[in-house]
Amino acid sequence: MNQEKLLEILQELLEAEYTDIFVYNGEAELFRKKIKEGDRIAKLYKDLALEELSHADLISKKILELNEKPVWEYKNIFLSNSIRESLKIHLEREIAMYRKYSDLIEQIEDKEFKTILKGIRENEKEHITYISDFLRKVK
């Protein structure tokens, strides 16, 4: 994979990670105030946002290593008022990110960065598990 294509993919991943950070944090506050025992979901969402931030930092570092400047942007996406709908949306996004990281791992040759990406992918897999488990508990 050439550097230009790699940078394009890294920037897309960075934007997706930042989007998730803002959405998780926004919904955490919404659900904390809105639902009974909202502190549980708020904690889950805040923890997930922190992990997404660590992913964004690792991606940003790689972009800097490639002598480019990371663009820290995010998309404004729908914040759901429904915990069930929110969890479904997050589950879809986490699965998509898992697949994107898997695809990138297969395409790059940089063994050190591949190891970093595998770690991020493993975190995304954990997110899928956490969200799936929580979704099963929500009525």
N, C-alpha and C positions, 0 to 999 in steps of 0.2 A: 504494500500500500504506500502510495507516495505521501509526502509530508502535507501537501495541500488537502488531500482527502482526509487524512488523519485529523488535521486541525478542524476541518468542517465537522467531522463526527464528534470530536471532543467539545466543540462549542455547542453543538446540539445537546449533548449530554449535560453540559454545564447549565444550559438554560432549563432543561427538564429538572435537574436537581434543585435549582433555585426556585423554580415554580413550586415544586413539592414543599420546600421549606416554608414558603409564604402561605401555601394552602393549609398545610398541617398546623402551623401556628395560628392562623386565622380561625380555623374550625375548632382548634383546642379551646380558644377563648369563648367562642360561640356556644359550644356544648357544655363548657364548665358552668356557664350562666343559665343555659336553657333546660338541661335535663337533670333529673334526680340522679345523684351519684355521678355527675358529670366530671368530677375530678379524675375518675379512673380513665375515661376516654381522653381527657385533656393530657394526662400524664403520658399515655401511650403516644398520642400525637406529638407532644413536645419531644419525647425521646426519639421518635422517628425523624423529626425535623433536625435534631442534632446530628443524627447519623447521616442524613442527607447533606448537611453542611460539611461534614468531614469528607464525604465523597466529592463535593464541589471543590474543596480545598485541594484534594489530590489531583483532580483533573486540571485545576488552575495551575498547579505547579508544573504539570507536564506541558501545558501550553506555554508557560514561561520558559521551560527548558528548550522548547522548539523556537525560541526567540520571537514569540508573538505575545500580544497582550490579551489576556482573557477578557471577554465581555460579560460582565455580571448582569445579565438581564433575566427577566422572568415573564411568563405569559400570565395575563389576568384570566384565570379560569373560574368557573362557577364554584362558589362555596355553597354547599348544600345545607339546608336546615334540617335534613333528615339524617340521623346517624346511620341508618341502614344504607341509604343511597350514598352517603359519603364513603362508607367502608367499601361499597361495591366499586365506586370510582377509583378509590385508592388501590384496591386490589388489581384492577385493570391496569393502572399506571405502573404499579410495582412489577407486574408480570411483563409488561412491555419493556421496562428498564432492564429486567433480568435478561430478556432476549437480546436487547441492544448490546449489553455488555458481553454476552456470550458470542454474538456475531463479531464484535471487535476483537475479542480474545483470539478468535480463529483467524483473523486477518492480519494481525501484527506479528512481527518477529522479535521485537524488543522483550527479552525474557524478564527483565526486572519490572518493566511496566506491565507485562502480562500477569505477573504475580500480584501486583497492586490491583489490577482489574479483577482478578479472580477473588480477591478479598472483598472488593466492592460488590461483586456479583453475589457472593455468599451472604453479605448483609442484605441485599435485595431479596434473596431467598428467605432469610429470616423474617423480613418485613411481610412477605407473602404469608408466611406461617402465622405471625402475630395477628395480621388483619383477618385472615381466614378463621382463626380461632375465635376472635372477637365477634366476627360476623355471625358465626354459628350461635353465639350466646345472645345476640340481639334478637328480640322478638318482632 
